Amino acid sequence: MTEKNEPLARVSGWVATESDLELDDQGRIVVAGELPVDVEADDERLLLTHRSTEPVTSEARVEELRSLIPGRASTIGGTVTSDESGIQVVLTNHIYLDGLNHQTFSTALRELVGAVDALGPRTIPLDLPNTFEESEPGETAPEAAPVSAPAEPDPTREMPPAWVATHAVPSGGMSAWPEPNPEIQPSAHLEARVRVTVSERRGDWARVVGSNGWTGWVDARRLVELSKSETMAATGSAGSAVGSKRLNPLILAGALFTALSALLPWIDDGRNAMELTLKFLWDVDAQGEPFLGWGLMGLGALALGVAFLKKPLGPALLVGIATIATALLFVAQLYRVLSDLGGGFEELRDAVGFAPAVTVGGGILTLIGGAK
């Protein structure tokens, strides 16, 4: 084996270990079944080259493509030329042979794929082998699918009734656009292996929707179609994510207990918190509004809001302690009144209603729910 062939043989072995890579009959690396990369070696470097063309001759597009080629800070280089047949783009990356290993090769290849993605879906590989069979006599080619205008211009978000993953983003990730127009800049970069569903196709463009409702346009040819089992697994994961956003049941119960206690007896004569002043908590001689019941209703509403939080620990701690403290302060103030009249704990037990215990229960449920 010659020195030049030895790096190529190593590359062939690495390609065989990557599920989204393969070698075609011309010795090129094909990424995700669509993107061909030429591999060559000289005395110092392994060279990776992707050649593509666009069937347009716009000078503005030529300048735009040149601006998308990484600058001198990157190892990726490239050229953009045009003639009557269209615009030709050549992108290259390299690895020096003294640092060539599986990791450096994979990194350089993925960087090249990312640079190709940034050019947009209208770039197509040059010199692809013809994989179309000859038509049978009398058979006609299918007509081009009509392109209809979208119902809403420039759609940005969408949430289908039941999201089902159909495709995955290829290795190396890919760019996404807000509309199927390569003249504008990409609006997002999708990470590799992200699951999406295809909701619309226009030529080589596909409109994809994520599990969170995000939508954008990508190069349909580079999407990796999922198998039935992969589709079910991805959809189940999305459903679990949605299910994890349900209300915290313990904090919800605490909110209900707290709000309900405002309508229950706080004193043995049957008076509830809507008939007792809130100021009694710090002044035993106070009367009138605001009533204690409204304070309890407010604490219940705060607990209900905390039940929606993904990380409720801190807020639940504050609301739970405030709820328990409200009940304990009321009992303490009631004991103070009774003690001034010569009573003690036995009189307190007879005088206090069961609503403070319900309030304390609501506070404890809120605390436990926040800690879960």
C-alpha positions as CSV (number, residue, x, y, z in Angstrom):
1,M,0.0,0.0,0.0
2,T,1.5,3.4,-1.0
3,E,1.8,6.2,1.5
4,K,-1.0,8.2,-0.3
5,N,-3.4,5.3,-0.2
6,E,-2.8,4.5,3.5
7,P,-4.8,7.6,4.8
8,L,-7.6,6.8,2.3
9,A,-7.8,3.2,3.6
10,R,-8.1,4.6,7.2
11,V,-10.8,6.9,6.1
12,S,-12.7,4.0,4.5
13,G,-12.6,2.2,7.8
14,W,-13.9,5.2,9.8
15,V,-16.7,5.7,7.3
16,A,-17.9,2.2,7.8
17,T,-18.4,2.9,11.5
18,E,-20.6,5.9,10.9
19,S,-24.3,5.1,10.4
20,D,-24.9,8.2,8.2
21,L,-21.8,7.9,6.0
22,E,-21.0,5.6,3.1
23,L,-18.7,5.4,0.1
24,D,-20.1,5.5,-3.4
25,D,-18.7,3.7,-6.4
26,Q,-16.5,6.7,-7.2
27,G,-14.8,6.5,-3.8
28,R,-16.6,9.6,-2.5
29,I,-18.1,10.0,1.0
30,V,-21.9,10.4,0.9
31,V,-23.3,12.1,4.0
32,A,-26.9,11.2,4.9
33,G,-27.5,9.6,1.5
34,E,-27.4,12.9,-0.3
35,L,-24.2,15.0,0.1
36,P,-21.1,13.7,-1.8
37,V,-17.6,14.7,-0.6
38,D,-14.4,13.9,-2.6
39,V,-11.5,12.6,-0.6
40,E,-7.9,12.9,-1.7
41,A,-4.5,12.8,0.0
42,D,-1.2,14.4,-0.9
43,D,2.2,14.3,0.9
44,E,1.0,16.5,3.8
45,R,-2.8,16.6,4.0
46,L,-6.1,14.8,3.6
47,L,-8.3,16.9,1.4
48,L,-12.1,16.9,1.6
49,T,-14.0,18.6,-1.2
50,H,-17.7,19.2,-1.9
51,R,-18.7,20.5,-5.4
52,S,-22.2,21.9,-6.1
53,T,-24.0,24.1,-8.5
54,E,-27.1,26.3,-8.7
55,P,-29.0,26.6,-12.0
56,V,-29.1,30.4,-11.7
57,T,-26.7,33.2,-13.0
58,S,-27.6,36.0,-10.6
59,E,-24.6,38.1,-9.6
60,A,-26.3,39.0,-6.4
61,R,-26.5,35.3,-5.6
62,V,-22.8,34.9,-6.4
63,E,-21.8,37.6,-4.0
64,E,-24.1,36.2,-1.4
65,L,-22.5,32.7,-1.7
66,R,-19.1,34.2,-1.4
67,S,-20.1,36.0,1.7
68,L,-21.3,32.6,3.2
69,I,-17.9,30.9,2.8
70,P,-16.0,31.0,6.1
71,G,-13.2,33.4,6.5
72,R,-9.5,33.0,7.2
73,A,-10.1,32.0,10.8
74,S,-11.5,28.7,9.5
75,T,-9.8,25.8,7.9
76,I,-12.6,25.7,5.3
77,G,-11.9,27.4,2.0
78,G,-13.9,27.7,-1.2
79,T,-14.5,29.3,-4.6
80,V,-17.6,30.6,-6.3
81,T,-17.7,30.9,-10.1
82,S,-20.5,31.3,-12.6
83,D,-21.0,30.7,-16.3
84,E,-24.0,30.1,-18.6
85,S,-24.8,26.8,-16.9
86,G,-25.1,28.4,-13.5
87,I,-23.1,29.0,-10.3
88,Q,-20.4,26.5,-9.3
89,V,-19.4,26.3,-5.6
90,V,-16.4,24.4,-4.4
91,L,-15.8,24.0,-0.6
92,T,-12.8,22.3,0.9
93,N,-11.4,21.3,4.3
94,H,-8.2,19.5,5.2
95,I,-6.5,17.6,8.0
96,Y,-2.7,17.4,8.2
97,L,-1.6,13.8,8.1
98,D,0.5,14.0,11.2
99,G,-2.7,14.8,13.1
100,L,-5.1,12.5,11.2
101,N,-7.2,10.3,13.4
102,H,-10.9,9.3,13.6
103,Q,-11.8,12.4,15.7
104,T,-10.0,15.0,13.6
105,F,-11.4,13.4,10.4
106,S,-15.0,13.4,11.7
107,T,-14.7,17.0,13.0
108,A,-13.3,18.3,9.6
109,L,-16.1,16.5,7.7
110,R,-18.9,17.8,10.0
111,E,-17.5,21.4,9.6
112,L,-17.6,21.0,5.9
113,V,-21.1,19.7,6.0
114,G,-22.1,22.7,8.1
115,A,-20.6,25.1,5.6
116,V,-22.5,23.4,2.8
117,D,-25.8,23.7,4.8
118,A,-25.2,27.4,5.1
119,L,-25.3,27.8,1.3
120,G,-29.0,26.9,1.2
121,P,-31.2,24.2,-0.3
122,R,-30.8,25.3,-3.9
123,T,-27.2,24.1,-4.1
124,I,-27.2,20.6,-5.7
125,P,-24.2,18.2,-6.0
126,L,-22.3,18.2,-9.3
127,D,-21.7,15.0,-11.3
128,L,-24.1,12.8,-9.4
129,P,-24.5,9.4,-11.0
130,N,-27.8,8.9,-12.9
131,T,-30.0,6.7,-10.8
132,F,-33.2,7.1,-12.9
133,E,-34.3,4.2,-15.1
134,E,-35.4,4.5,-18.6
135,S,-39.2,5.0,-19.0
136,E,-41.1,2.2,-20.5
137,P,-42.6,2.8,-24.0
138,G,-45.7,4.9,-23.7
139,E,-44.9,5.9,-20.1
140,T,-45.0,9.6,-19.4
141,A,-43.1,11.5,-16.8
142,P,-45.2,12.8,-13.9
143,E,-46.2,16.4,-14.0
144,A,-44.6,18.8,-11.6
145,A,-46.7,19.3,-8.5
146,P,-48.5,22.6,-8.4
147,V,-47.0,25.1,-6.0
148,S,-49.8,26.8,-4.0
149,A,-49.3,30.0,-1.9
150,P,-49.3,29.4,1.9
151,A,-52.5,30.2,3.7
152,E,-50.6,32.6,5.9
153,P,-47.6,34.6,4.7
154,D,-44.3,34.0,6.4
155,P,-45.5,31.4,9.0
156,T,-43.3,31.2,12.1
157,R,-45.0,28.8,14.5
158,E,-47.4,25.9,14.2
159,M,-48.7,23.2,16.6
160,P,-50.4,20.3,14.9
161,P,-53.3,18.6,16.8
162,A,-51.1,15.5,17.2
163,W,-47.4,15.9,16.6
164,V,-45.7,12.8,15.0
165,A,-42.0,12.8,14.1
166,T,-41.4,11.7,10.5
167,H,-37.8,12.8,9.9
168,A,-34.5,13.6,11.7
169,V,-31.9,16.3,11.1
170,P,-28.8,14.7,9.5
171,S,-25.4,14.4,11.1
172,G,-23.7,17.8,11.1
173,G,-27.0,19.7,11.6
174,M,-28.6,21.9,9.0
175,S,-29.8,25.4,8.5
176,A,-33.5,26.5,8.5
177,W,-35.1,29.5,6.8
178,P,-38.4,31.4,7.6
179,E,-39.6,30.8,4.1
180,P,-38.5,28.8,1.0
181,N,-36.2,31.5,-0.4
182,P,-32.4,31.1,-0.6
183,E,-32.0,34.8,-1.2
184,I,-32.6,35.5,2.5
185,Q,-30.4,34.5,5.5
186,P,-31.1,31.3,7.5
187,S,-33.1,32.0,10.7
188,A,-31.9,29.0,12.7
189,H,-29.5,26.0,12.8
190,L,-31.0,22.7,13.7
191,E,-28.8,20.3,15.7
192,A,-28.1,16.8,14.4
193,R,-30.6,14.1,15.1
194,V,-33.4,16.5,16.2
195,R,-36.8,14.9,15.3
196,V,-39.2,16.9,13.2
197,T,-42.4,16.3,11.1
198,V,-42.7,17.4,7.5
199,S,-45.9,19.4,7.0
200,E,-45.4,20.7,3.5
201,R,-43.1,20.2,0.5
202,R,-42.2,22.6,-2.4
203,G,-39.7,21.1,-4.7
204,D,-36.5,20.6,-2.8
205,W,-37.8,22.5,0.2
206,A,-39.6,21.0,3.2
207,R,-41.5,22.8,5.9
208,V,-40.8,21.1,9.2
209,V,-42.4,21.4,12.6
210,G,-40.8,20.6,15.9
211,S,-42.4,19.0,19.0
212,N,-42.6,22.5,20.6
213,G,-44.5,24.0,17.6
214,W,-41.5,25.7,16.0
215,T,-41.6,25.6,12.2
216,G,-39.2,26.5,9.4
217,W,-38.1,25.5,5.9
218,V,-35.1,23.2,5.2
219,D,-33.4,21.2,2.4
220,A,-35.8,18.3,2.0
221,R,-33.2,16.1,0.3
222,R,-31.0,16.0,3.4
223,L,-33.6,15.0,5.9
224,V,-33.3,11.5,7.3
225,E,-36.6,9.6,7.2
226,L,-37.5,7.7,10.4
227,S,-38.5,4.1,10.6
228,K,-41.9,3.2,12.1
229,S,-40.3,2.2,15.4
230,E,-38.2,5.4,15.5
231,T,-41.3,7.5,14.8
232,M,-43.2,5.9,17.7
233,A,-40.3,6.4,20.1
234,A,-39.8,10.1,19.1
235,T,-43.5,10.8,19.4
236,G,-43.7,9.1,22.8
237,S,-40.8,11.2,24.0
238,A,-42.6,14.4,22.9
239,G,-45.8,13.2,24.7
240,S,-43.9,12.6,27.9
241,A,-42.4,16.1,27.7
242,V,-45.8,17.6,27.3
243,G,-47.2,15.5,30.2
244,S,-44.4,16.7,32.5
245,K,-45.8,20.2,32.3
246,R,-49.0,19.3,34.2
247,L,-50.0,21.0,37.4
248,N,-48.2,19.9,40.6
249,P,-51.0,17.9,42.3
250,L,-49.8,18.5,45.9
251,I,-49.4,22.2,45.5
252,L,-52.8,22.3,43.7
253,A,-54.3,20.5,46.7
254,G,-52.6,22.9,49.1
255,A,-54.1,25.9,47.1
256,L,-57.6,24.4,47.4
257,F,-57.3,23.7,51.1
258,T,-56.1,27.2,51.8
259,A,-58.9,28.9,49.8
260,L,-61.5,26.5,51.3
261,S,-60.4,27.3,54.8
262,A,-61.6,30.9,54.3
263,L,-65.2,29.7,54.3
264,L,-64.9,27.3,57.2
265,P,-65.4,28.1,60.9
266,W,-62.4,29.8,62.6
267,I,-64.2,30.3,65.9
268,D,-66.6,27.9,67.6
269,D,-69.5,30.3,67.2
270,G,-69.5,29.6,63.5
271,R,-67.7,32.7,62.2
272,N,-65.5,32.1,59.1
273,A,-62.5,34.1,57.9
274,M,-64.8,36.3,55.7
275,E,-66.2,37.7,59.0
276,L,-62.9,38.2,60.8
277,T,-60.5,41.1,60.2
278,L,-57.1,40.4,58.8
279,K,-55.6,42.9,61.2
280,F,-56.4,40.6,64.1
281,L,-53.2,38.8,63.3
282,W,-51.2,41.7,64.8
283,D,-53.8,43.7,66.7
284,V,-56.4,41.9,68.9
285,D,-58.4,45.1,69.2
286,A,-58.7,45.7,65.4
287,Q,-62.0,45.5,63.5
288,G,-63.3,45.9,59.9
289,E,-61.7,45.3,56.6
290,P,-59.6,43.9,55.1
291,F,-61.0,40.5,56.1
292,L,-58.9,37.5,56.9
293,G,-60.7,35.5,54.2
294,W,-59.4,37.6,51.4
295,G,-55.9,37.1,52.7
296,L,-56.4,33.3,52.6
297,M,-57.9,33.5,49.1
298,G,-54.8,35.4,48.0
299,L,-52.5,32.8,49.5
300,G,-54.6,30.1,47.7
301,A,-54.3,32.0,44.4
302,L,-50.5,32.3,44.9
303,A,-50.2,28.6,45.6
304,L,-52.2,27.9,42.4
305,G,-49.8,30.0,40.4
306,V,-46.8,28.1,42.0
307,A,-48.4,24.8,40.9
308,F,-47.7,25.8,37.2
309,L,-44.0,26.4,37.8
310,K,-41.4,23.9,36.5
311,K,-39.2,24.6,39.5
312,P,-41.6,25.5,42.4
313,L,-39.3,24.9,45.4
314,G,-38.5,28.6,46.3
315,P,-42.0,30.1,45.7
316,A,-43.7,27.1,47.3
317,L,-41.5,27.5,50.4
318,L,-42.5,31.1,50.8
319,V,-46.3,30.6,50.2
320,G,-46.4,27.4,52.4
321,I,-44.7,29.2,55.3
322,A,-46.9,32.2,54.9
323,T,-50.0,30.0,54.9
324,I,-49.0,28.1,58.1
325,A,-47.9,31.3,59.8
326,T,-51.3,32.9,59.2
327,A,-53.1,30.0,61.0
328,L,-50.6,29.9,63.8
329,L,-50.7,33.7,64.3
330,F,-54.5,33.6,64.5
331,V,-54.5,30.8,67.1
332,A,-51.8,32.7,69.1
333,Q,-53.8,35.9,69.1
334,L,-56.9,34.1,70.1
335,Y,-55.0,32.5,73.0
336,R,-53.8,36.0,74.0
337,V,-57.4,37.2,74.2
338,L,-58.5,34.2,76.2
339,S,-55.6,34.5,78.6
340,D,-56.4,38.1,79.3
341,L,-59.9,36.8,80.3
342,G,-58.3,34.2,82.6
343,G,-58.6,31.3,80.2
344,G,-56.0,28.8,79.1
345,F,-55.4,26.0,76.6
346,E,-58.5,24.2,77.4
347,E,-60.6,27.3,76.7
348,L,-58.6,27.8,73.5
349,R,-59.4,24.2,72.4
350,D,-63.1,24.9,72.9
351,A,-63.0,28.3,71.2
352,V,-61.0,27.7,68.0
353,G,-62.7,26.2,65.0
354,F,-61.2,23.6,62.7
355,A,-60.5,26.0,59.8
356,P,-56.9,26.9,61.1
357,A,-56.1,23.1,60.9
358,V,-57.2,23.0,57.3
359,T,-55.1,26.1,56.6
360,V,-52.0,24.5,58.1
361,G,-52.7,21.4,56.0
362,G,-52.8,23.5,52.9
363,G,-49.5,25.1,53.8
364,I,-47.9,21.7,54.5
365,L,-49.1,20.3,51.1
366,T,-47.7,23.3,49.3
367,L,-44.3,22.8,51.0
368,I,-44.2,19.1,50.2
369,G,-45.3,19.7,46.6
370,G,-42.5,22.2,46.1
371,A,-39.9,19.8,47.4
372,K,-41.0,17.0,45.1
